Amino acid sequence: MPESLVALTMSKFDYKTRKPFAVRDILDALQSGSTERIAEVYRDVHPGDIELAFERLDEADRLSILEALPADVLVAWADYLTPSELEAFLHQAEEPKQKEMLDSLSDDEL
């Protein structure tokens, strides 16, 4: 991916402009693997709503989506993932992504 989703969307990052999204729309975007759709979710959907969407998935689907997300998005959403989801993901992530996430997470998130 040429530029991070966080960099791609931070210029427009403002909680006041966030619009409501249906959980199904959030899940469809995350499962699509489309950089544009994921960037839209990252930009427009409150992370708490992402958390609600993730709760509707089984563990295998959650981990599959987490694997497809860029590390910078995972770090931004870390507070909204359960500790067990974050831990499970870190255990199975490839070393470069695992290192990037561990380097970016705060001590409180570890």
N, C-alpha and C positions, 0 to 999 in steps of 0.2 A: 504494500500500500504506500503510495508516494508521500502522503502526509498523514499525520495522525488525525483521527476523528476529533480529538479534543481540540487540536489546532484548527481544524476545519470549521468547528462550530463555536469556539470560544468568543469570537467577535459578536455573536448574536446571543450569547448566554445571558439570560435574564429571566428569573422565575416569574416575573409579572407578565411576561408574554406567553407563558406556557399555556397550551390549550388542552382540553380534556381529550383523551384517547380511550377507545374501548380496549379492554384487555386483549380481546381477540386480534385487534389491529396491531397491538404491541407485539404479541407473539408471532403474528404473521411476518412482521418486519424483521424480528430477531432471527426467525427460522429461515428467512429468505437468503441470508448471507450477503445481501446487497449492501455495499458500502453506503450508497445514497440513502436507503431506507433506514439503516442503522444510525446514520448521522442525523436523520430527521428525528428519530426516537430520542437519541442522545440530546439533541437541541431542544425538542419541544415537549418531552414527557418528563414529569417529575420522577426522580429515581424511586420514590416510594411507590409509584404506580408500576414501575418495572418490577419491584419486589412483589407486588400483588400478582402480576402476570407470571412470574417465576414460580410462585406457590402453586399454580395450577398445573405445572408440568411434573412428570415423574423425574426421578434423579438422573436417569440416563439422558433424557432430553435436556435437562438443565445443564449437565456437564458438556453435552455436545454443543449447545449454544455458547457456553462460556469458552470452549476451545476455539470457536470461530471468531470471537471478539478480539480486537486489538488490546494489548496489555494496558494502554493508557485509559481505555474505556473501563476495563475491569478495575483498575485502581480507583477511578472516579466513582464507580458504583460499589466499591468494597464495603462501605458502611451499610449497604442495603442487601447484601448477601449474608446468608447465615454463616456463622463460623465454620460449620461442617461443610458447606458448599465451597467456601474459599479454600479450606484445607484439602478437600478432595480434589479440587481443581489443581492446586499447587503440586500435589503428589503425582498427578498424571501429566502435567504440562511438560512440554519439551523444555530442555534446559535454558535456551536463550529467552524464551517467554517467561519462564519461572524466575530467572535472574532479574529480568527487567521489572517484573512485578514486585519481587522482594526488595529491590533497590528503591522502588517508588512508594511502597506502603510505609505509613508512619508507624512508630513503635506501638501506638495504641491499636492499630489494625492488625498487628502481628500476633 
